[in-house]
Amino acid sequence: MPGKKLRIGDLAAELGLNPKTIRYYEQIGLLPAAPRTESGYRVYGPGDVERLRFVLKAKAVGLSLKEIKEILLLQQSGQQPCEHVLALLDRKITAVEQQLLALTSIRQELVALRDQAAQTMGNETCICGLIEHYERH
Protein backbone atom coordinates (compact mmCIF):
# COMPACT_ATOMS: atom_id res chain seq x y z
CA MET A 1 0.00 0.00 0.00
CA PRO A 2 1.54 3.31 -1.09
CA GLY A 3 0.64 5.43 1.95
CA LYS A 4 0.88 2.73 4.59
CA LYS A 5 2.31 3.88 7.90
CA LEU A 6 4.27 1.46 10.06
CA ARG A 7 5.16 1.55 13.70
CA ILE A 8 8.74 0.83 14.62
CA GLY A 9 8.16 -2.81 15.52
CA ASP A 10 6.45 -3.51 12.21
CA LEU A 11 9.16 -1.69 10.28
CA ALA A 12 11.85 -3.59 12.15
CA ALA A 13 10.14 -6.92 11.45
CA GLU A 14 9.69 -6.10 7.76
CA LEU A 15 13.39 -5.31 7.33
CA GLY A 16 14.84 -7.83 9.76
CA LEU A 17 16.19 -5.14 12.06
CA ASN A 18 16.05 -4.50 15.76
CA PRO A 19 13.95 -1.47 16.69
CA LYS A 20 16.98 -0.14 18.60
CA THR A 21 18.89 -0.10 15.32
CA ILE A 22 16.20 2.02 13.70
CA ARG A 23 16.26 4.44 16.62
CA TYR A 24 20.06 4.59 16.37
CA TYR A 25 19.88 5.32 12.64
CA GLU A 26 17.51 8.18 13.45
CA GLN A 27 19.87 9.45 16.15
CA ILE A 28 22.89 9.57 13.80
CA GLY A 29 20.93 11.06 10.90
CA LEU A 30 20.69 8.10 8.54
CA LEU A 31 16.94 8.23 8.90
CA PRO A 32 14.95 11.41 9.51
CA ALA A 33 13.19 11.70 12.83
CA ALA A 34 9.89 9.90 12.54
CA PRO A 35 6.64 11.72 13.20
CA ARG A 36 4.78 10.45 16.23
CA THR A 37 1.22 9.56 16.93
CA GLU A 38 -0.69 11.33 19.68
CA SER A 39 0.26 8.46 21.97
CA GLY A 40 3.95 8.92 21.14
CA TYR A 41 4.55 6.01 18.77
CA ARG A 42 6.93 6.59 15.89
CA VAL A 43 5.34 6.07 12.48
CA TYR A 44 7.22 5.43 9.26
CA GLY A 45 6.16 5.73 5.66
CA PRO A 46 7.24 4.12 2.39
CA GLY A 47 10.11 6.61 2.01
CA ASP A 48 11.55 5.49 5.32
CA VAL A 49 11.31 1.85 4.25
CA GLU A 50 13.08 2.65 0.97
CA ARG A 51 15.80 4.62 2.78
CA LEU A 52 16.42 1.83 5.29
CA ARG A 53 16.61 -0.72 2.46
CA PHE A 54 19.25 1.50 0.85
CA VAL A 55 21.20 1.67 4.11
CA LEU A 56 21.10 -2.13 4.45
CA LYS A 57 22.28 -2.64 0.87
CA ALA A 58 25.06 -0.08 1.30
CA LYS A 59 26.22 -1.85 4.45
CA ALA A 60 26.12 -5.17 2.57
CA VAL A 61 28.60 -3.84 -0.01
CA GLY A 62 30.95 -2.80 2.77
CA LEU A 63 30.20 0.87 3.28
CA SER A 64 30.42 2.28 6.79
CA LEU A 65 27.55 4.17 8.39
CA LYS A 66 29.58 7.38 8.04
CA GLU A 67 30.06 6.75 4.32
CA ILE A 68 26.37 5.96 3.89
CA LYS A 69 25.46 9.20 5.62
CA GLU A 70 27.75 11.12 3.24
CA ILE A 71 25.97 9.52 0.27
CA LEU A 72 22.55 10.38 1.67
CA LEU A 73 23.60 13.97 2.36
CA LEU A 74 24.86 14.37 -1.21
CA GLN A 75 21.58 13.03 -2.56
CA GLN A 76 19.58 15.30 -0.25
CA SER A 77 21.52 18.32 -1.48
CA GLY A 78 20.46 17.52 -5.05
CA GLN A 79 23.74 15.95 -6.18
CA GLN A 80 24.16 12.58 -7.81
CA PRO A 81 26.27 10.59 -5.32
CA CYS A 82 27.40 7.84 -7.72
CA GLU A 83 30.76 9.50 -8.49
CA HIS A 84 31.38 9.73 -4.75
CA VAL A 85 30.43 6.06 -4.37
CA LEU A 86 32.89 5.11 -7.12
CA ALA A 87 35.67 6.92 -5.25
CA LEU A 88 34.68 5.16 -2.01
CA LEU A 89 34.75 1.80 -3.76
CA ASP A 90 38.16 2.55 -5.29
CA ARG A 91 39.54 3.32 -1.81
CA LYS A 92 38.02 0.12 -0.44
CA ILE A 93 39.51 -1.93 -3.29
CA THR A 94 42.95 -0.44 -2.56
CA ALA A 95 42.55 -1.23 1.14
CA VAL A 96 41.55 -4.82 0.38
CA GLU A 97 44.55 -5.21 -1.93
CA GLN A 98 46.84 -3.96 0.84
CA GLN A 99 45.22 -6.38 3.31
CA LEU A 100 45.73 -9.24 0.85
CA LEU A 101 49.41 -8.36 0.53
CA ALA A 102 49.76 -8.24 4.31
CA LEU A 103 47.95 -11.57 4.71
CA THR A 104 50.12 -13.16 2.02
CA SER A 105 53.20 -11.98 3.89
CA ILE A 106 51.88 -13.38 7.18
CA ARG A 107 51.06 -16.66 5.46
CA GLN A 108 54.61 -16.88 4.09
CA GLU A 109 55.98 -16.25 7.59
CA LEU A 110 53.78 -19.00 9.04
CA VAL A 111 54.79 -21.46 6.31
CA ALA A 112 58.45 -20.67 6.99
CA LEU A 113 57.88 -21.18 10.72
CA ARG A 114 56.16 -24.50 10.04
CA ASP A 115 59.05 -25.57 7.81
CA GLN A 116 61.52 -24.80 10.63
CA ALA A 117 59.47 -26.74 13.16
CA ALA A 118 61.17 -30.10 12.62
CA GLN A 119 64.55 -28.55 13.35
CA THR A 120 63.58 -26.99 16.66
CA MET A 121 61.23 -29.55 18.19
CA GLY A 122 62.41 -31.51 21.18
CA ASN A 123 64.40 -28.74 22.82
CA GLU A 124 63.53 -29.25 26.49
CA THR A 125 65.26 -26.08 27.74
CA CYS A 126 62.70 -23.65 26.38
CA ILE A 127 58.97 -23.16 26.39
CA CYS A 128 58.55 -23.82 22.68
CA GLY A 129 61.45 -23.83 20.31
CA LEU A 130 59.13 -23.23 17.37
CA ILE A 131 58.48 -19.73 18.61
CA GLU A 132 61.70 -18.98 20.45
CA HIS A 133 63.90 -19.75 17.44
CA TYR A 134 61.68 -17.85 15.06
CA GLU A 135 63.42 -15.17 13.03
CA ARG A 136 61.34 -12.86 10.92
CA HIS A 137 62.27 -12.86 7.23
C-alpha positions as CSV (number, residue, x, y, z in Angstrom):
1,M,0.0,0.0,0.0
2,P,1.5,3.3,-1.1
3,G,0.6,5.4,2.0
4,K,0.9,2.7,4.6
5,K,2.3,3.9,7.9
6,L,4.3,1.5,10.1
7,R,5.2,1.6,13.7
8,I,8.7,0.8,14.6
9,G,8.2,-2.8,15.5
10,D,6.4,-3.5,12.2
11,L,9.2,-1.7,10.3
12,A,11.9,-3.6,12.1
13,A,10.1,-6.9,11.4
14,E,9.7,-6.1,7.8
15,L,13.4,-5.3,7.3
16,G,14.8,-7.8,9.8
17,L,16.2,-5.1,12.1
18,N,16.1,-4.5,15.8
19,P,13.9,-1.5,16.7
20,K,17.0,-0.1,18.6
21,T,18.9,-0.1,15.3
22,I,16.2,2.0,13.7
23,R,16.3,4.4,16.6
24,Y,20.1,4.6,16.4
25,Y,19.9,5.3,12.6
26,E,17.5,8.2,13.5
27,Q,19.9,9.4,16.1
28,I,22.9,9.6,13.8
29,G,20.9,11.1,10.9
30,L,20.7,8.1,8.5
31,L,16.9,8.2,8.9
32,P,14.9,11.4,9.5
33,A,13.2,11.7,12.8
34,A,9.9,9.9,12.5
35,P,6.6,11.7,13.2
36,R,4.8,10.5,16.2
37,T,1.2,9.6,16.9
38,E,-0.7,11.3,19.7
39,S,0.3,8.5,22.0
40,G,4.0,8.9,21.1
41,Y,4.5,6.0,18.8
42,R,6.9,6.6,15.9
43,V,5.3,6.1,12.5
44,Y,7.2,5.4,9.3
45,G,6.2,5.7,5.7
46,P,7.2,4.1,2.4
47,G,10.1,6.6,2.0
48,D,11.6,5.5,5.3
49,V,11.3,1.9,4.3
50,E,13.1,2.7,1.0
51,R,15.8,4.6,2.8
52,L,16.4,1.8,5.3
53,R,16.6,-0.7,2.5
54,F,19.3,1.5,0.8
55,V,21.2,1.7,4.1
56,L,21.1,-2.1,4.4
57,K,22.3,-2.6,0.9
58,A,25.1,-0.1,1.3
59,K,26.2,-1.9,4.4
60,A,26.1,-5.2,2.6
61,V,28.6,-3.8,0.0
62,G,31.0,-2.8,2.8
63,L,30.2,0.9,3.3
64,S,30.4,2.3,6.8
65,L,27.5,4.2,8.4
66,K,29.6,7.4,8.0
67,E,30.1,6.8,4.3
68,I,26.4,6.0,3.9
69,K,25.5,9.2,5.6
70,E,27.7,11.1,3.2
71,I,26.0,9.5,0.3
72,L,22.6,10.4,1.7
73,L,23.6,14.0,2.4
74,L,24.9,14.4,-1.2
75,Q,21.6,13.0,-2.6
76,Q,19.6,15.3,-0.2
77,S,21.5,18.3,-1.5
78,G,20.5,17.5,-5.0
79,Q,23.7,16.0,-6.2
80,Q,24.2,12.6,-7.8
81,P,26.3,10.6,-5.3
82,C,27.4,7.8,-7.7
83,E,30.8,9.5,-8.5
84,H,31.4,9.7,-4.8
85,V,30.4,6.1,-4.4
86,L,32.9,5.1,-7.1
87,A,35.7,6.9,-5.3
88,L,34.7,5.2,-2.0
89,L,34.8,1.8,-3.8
90,D,38.2,2.5,-5.3
91,R,39.5,3.3,-1.8
92,K,38.0,0.1,-0.4
93,I,39.5,-1.9,-3.3
94,T,42.9,-0.4,-2.6
95,A,42.6,-1.2,1.1
96,V,41.5,-4.8,0.4
97,E,44.5,-5.2,-1.9
98,Q,46.8,-4.0,0.8
99,Q,45.2,-6.4,3.3
100,L,45.7,-9.2,0.9
101,L,49.4,-8.4,0.5
102,A,49.8,-8.2,4.3
103,L,48.0,-11.6,4.7
104,T,50.1,-13.2,2.0
105,S,53.2,-12.0,3.9
106,I,51.9,-13.4,7.2
107,R,51.1,-16.7,5.5
108,Q,54.6,-16.9,4.1
109,E,56.0,-16.3,7.6
110,L,53.8,-19.0,9.0
111,V,54.8,-21.5,6.3
112,A,58.5,-20.7,7.0
113,L,57.9,-21.2,10.7
114,R,56.2,-24.5,10.0
115,D,59.1,-25.6,7.8
116,Q,61.5,-24.8,10.6
117,A,59.5,-26.7,13.2
118,A,61.2,-30.1,12.6
119,Q,64.6,-28.5,13.4
120,T,63.6,-27.0,16.7
121,M,61.2,-29.5,18.2
122,G,62.4,-31.5,21.2
123,N,64.4,-28.7,22.8
124,E,63.5,-29.2,26.5
125,T,65.3,-26.1,27.7
126,C,62.7,-23.6,26.4
127,I,59.0,-23.2,26.4
128,C,58.5,-23.8,22.7
129,G,61.5,-23.8,20.3
130,L,59.1,-23.2,17.4
131,I,58.5,-19.7,18.6
132,E,61.7,-19.0,20.5
133,H,63.9,-19.8,17.4
134,Y,61.7,-17.9,15.1
135,E,63.4,-15.2,13.0
136,R,61.3,-12.9,10.9
137,H,62.3,-12.9,7.2
